[in-house]
Amino acid sequence: MAPKPLPNVLEIKPYVPGLAAESGYKLSSNENPLGCSSLAVEAIKTGLSQLEIYPDGGSNLLREAISERYGIDADRVICGAGSDEIFQMLARAFLAPGDEIIQSEYGFLVYKLVAQQSGAKTISVPEKDLVADIDAMLAAVTDKTRIVFLANPNNPTGTYLPFDEVRRLHAGLPEDVLLVLDAAYAEYVQKNDYSSGLEMAANYDNVLMTRTFSKIHGLASLRLGWAFGPAAVIDALNRVRGPFNVNALAQLAGIAALKDEAFAQKSADFNNAELDRLLPAVRETGLTVYPSVGNFFLVRFPQSDGKTAEAANAFLQSRGLIVRNVMAYGLPDCLRISVGLEDANTKVIEALQDFMAA
Ligand SMILES: *Cc1c(COP(=O)(O)O)cnc(C)c1O
């Protein structure tokens, strides 16, 4: 008889990344169109002469750098090969078969994938106007609930929850349920009522905040993320992580990227100026564009012949514009478009104008 994987593993639908662009513009993975900090590139070069040496398994210097940058306790920080790996560790440390996680309807897909690996069930709670519905999420809590995942801002919707609402979610959760605040796009948000959740992660025994170097820092290829939370949660994650989970070049680049606040600021400013240009221009074509505080936006297309999201995707592709179909999120009428460089964004606007006018 052939080796047999676990049944819950065979239920997993593997994550499908954004299409790569052989030519044209890749606007399918929310990458930083400005690249990354030149300091990060220089830092990696210093590591090239030591590729035979194992990395620092505890990512100690990087955790120190994070601690200094954010004014938080380094002992309560853990680094991962992307925040994806942190979610994997969470599932390994906190989820057993029969357990439940809660996420909002259009929440980031990776939460469900890691839950499935542990045989846990994902309860997906309907959203209101593409924003997480706190009352409905709280109503979904059972004695099997172990983790509530909230991406804030959320991908693929681009929407965010005001901090009051996040507080209300936390206040309504039992103390033994872990609230994971995924703040992958926090640096882009310019709203007075937004918070990444850093203070909550500092002050409560059941709140963990995750961050990534993949977006504002432009280091997606290196796979680097981190989490900050209660000592007991961080301790559990450290027990299940691989001994050398973050490679040495990623650690060097991360430390350098944190120092280059000017690059991060430039990235956020550029993104937000381009979003301010993109959103009204695409709305002008008659399409529904959801408000976004991330480095991407979600567009809803009509269901009428020739004007569907599928048709639009093909049309954009014919113009060399690779965007993300979000069918896997249950949004078959929508496309998610990352903010690119100016010329790419202008081409997106022109293409959607032509598509709608045709
Ligand atoms: C991009 C993204 C991440 C980052 O994942 P990494 O593994 O760190 O690259 C996390 N959460 C959300 C919601 C994202 O969109």
The ligand as a Tripos MOL2 file, in Angstrom:
@<TRIPOS>MOLECULE
LIG
   15    15     1     0     0
SMALL
NO_CHARGES

@<TRIPOS>ATOM
      1 C1          1.2030   39.9090    2.1500 C.3       1 LIG1
      2 C2          0.5010   39.5560    3.4040 C.ar      1 LIG1
      3 C3          1.1890   39.0080    4.4730 C.ar      1 LIG1
      4 C4          2.6720   38.8170    4.4150 C.3       1 LIG1
      5 O1          3.0360   37.5260    4.2260 O.3       1 LIG1
      6 P1          4.5970   37.1780    4.2450 P.3       1 LIG1
      7 O2          4.5810   35.7190    4.4790 O.co2     1 LIG1
      8 O3          5.1970   37.9330    5.3770 O.co2     1 LIG1
      9 O4          5.1570   37.5800    2.9260 O.co2     1 LIG1
     10 C5          0.5010   38.7030    5.6320 C.ar      1 LIG1
     11 N1         -0.8150   38.9540    5.7350 N.ar      1 LIG1
     12 C6         -1.5050   39.5140    4.7430 C.ar      1 LIG1
     13 C7         -2.9390   39.8180    4.9310 C.3       1 LIG1
     14 C8         -0.8820   39.8130    3.5340 C.ar      1 LIG1
     15 O5         -1.5730   40.3270    2.5280 O.3       1 LIG1
@<TRIPOS>BOND
     1     1     2 1
     2     2     3 ar
     3     2    14 ar
     4     3     4 1
     5     3    10 ar
     6     4     5 1
     7     5     6 1
     8     6     7 2
     9     6     8 1
    10     6     9 1
    11    10    11 ar
    12    11    12 ar
    13    12    13 1
    14    12    14 ar
    15    14    15 1
@<TRIPOS>SUBSTRUCTURE
     1 LIG1         1 GROUP 0 **** ****
